[in-house]
Amino acid sequence: MSSTADSGAWKAVGAWWMATVLLLFYILSLTDRLIVSMLIAPIQAELGLSDLQMSLLVGPAFAIIYAIGGLPSGWAADHWHRRWVIFCGVILWSLASAMSGLAQGFAVLFALRLLVGVGEAALTPAAYSLIADKFPRKRLATALAFYTMGAKLGTAFAFAAGGWAFAVAAKGIELPFIGQLSSWRATWLMIAAPGLLLAFLVFTFSEPPRAKRAKSKGPPFAELFAYIRRNGRLFGLIMTGFAMVGTVSGALAGWVPTYLTRQFGWTPVEYGPVMGVVSLAVSLSLMPKGLIVDWLHGKGMPDIYLRFFTWLLGVTIFVLAAAFMMRTPTPFLVFYAIANMAALSVTLFASAIIQSVAPSHLRGQLTALYLATINVFTGLGPVAVAAVTDLVFRDKNRLGESLAYTGVSLLICAFVLLRLALRQWRRSDPTESAPAA
């Protein structure tokens, strides 16, 4: 009995160590992804790039290839050793990010940002698949919540580490065989280089076994599309509902800083630390939500991942509407933080749904499909708000109304779609051929 208990304890320790390593990689990926936004001014000064060129480096150069590369990466995670998929991804994005510090022009920088996107696309599908196989079903949401903390922690770390590295490299750094590097080049190298060593941590945990299945027949993705056809209505409702929430999340992330300036006269120096605290609060809220969902799942509620999210979403609709009725910054930020903590961070629930219902050999691909969808719609969020401001209100000072109308209307639509998805869940069997928990 004692040896069985010891074996179970060691398995739990090993599972949480794996989750910690994956969380570290997630934080590293966000740091390499966001560092360019801190270096815009010095890059433009040295290379003479325009605002349009810099916007392409910050956004499309990464986001488009991340979405396109996600599905092949998901297929690789479903068919190859997931540790090697992650290792190759970390090495690729770290090397491409480090080489960005040596680029001499826009074309090379753009190509390297594409490679960063390819590398980072390999991480999350394989990470979710590993977590789903390593942890028992009763701990799935908690483990996924722990991993998804990396999104907000990575954002906070990116700005903290980037600021520190830029201060250290303020006068430039001289390297053997390379020579003197300006501050932005040295900063990029300092931020990216650790990933080349930390990537080897992926070999400090074991690859969990997959559920046995028949060898796949036909071309790549054939099984994926067949599964989606069988469960098309359910996944269509889920994907569309979460995409709408992602659109709102992207819209708020893109425009709330500007809203704070236009509505309350705050400068980046004033709102920057506060927004950092909000991100940290959102990150810390994920673990309690994961624990609650796992507890309810253990009480016999198989659809609790989706059901619980709709409860939070219903509350968020009213909280977000109230936020833009506030006429002073402190109450606005309180309501904004509550809305973000409640339902605007969708990754935990969407990933838990996919990992709990999908067959083991399709988890990576379904995750990649979700990530591609959510990234596209999140990127459209700021555009949707700008369109309402410019074409409907035709007054930039009515940005708050644009955010409120766009956000609340999309969240209401998402709520209706996800409640319909719950009804569809009861009629269908999305767990077909999924391994028993």
HELIX and SHEET records of a PDB file:
HELIX    1   1 SER A    2  MET A   38  1                                  37    
HELIX    2   2 ILE A   40  LEU A   47  1                                   8    
HELIX    3   3 ASP A   51  VAL A   58  1                                   8    
HELIX    4   4 PRO A   60  HIS A   79  1                                  20    
HELIX    5   5 ARG A   82  SER A  100  1                                  19    
HELIX    6   6 PHE A  106  ALA A  121  1                                  16    
HELIX    7   7 LEU A  123  LYS A  134  1                                  12    
HELIX    8   8 ARG A  137  ARG A  139  5                                   3    
HELIX    9   9 LEU A  140  VAL A  168  1                                  29    
HELIX   10  10 SER A  183  LEU A  198  1                                  16    
HELIX   11  11 ALA A  199  THR A  204  5                                   6    
HELIX   12  12 ALA A  222  ARG A  230  1                                   9    
HELIX   13  13 GLY A  232  PHE A  264  1                                  33    
HELIX   14  14 PRO A  268  GLY A  298  1                                  31    
HELIX   15  15 ILE A  304  ALA A  323  1                                  20    
HELIX   16  16 PRO A  329  ALA A  339  1                                  11    
HELIX   17  17 ASN A  340  LEU A  344  3                                   5    
HELIX   18  18 THR A  347  VAL A  357  1                                  11    
HELIX   19  19 SER A  360  LEU A  362  5                                   3    
HELIX   20  20 ARG A  363  ALA A  387  1                                  25    
HELIX   21  21 VAL A  388  PHE A  393  3                                   6    
HELIX   22  22 LYS A  396  ARG A  398  5                                   3    
HELIX   23  23 LEU A  399  ARG A  427  1                                  29    
SHEET    1   A 2 ILE A 173  LEU A 175  0                                        
SHEET    2   A 2 GLY A 179  LEU A 181 -1                                        
END                                                                             
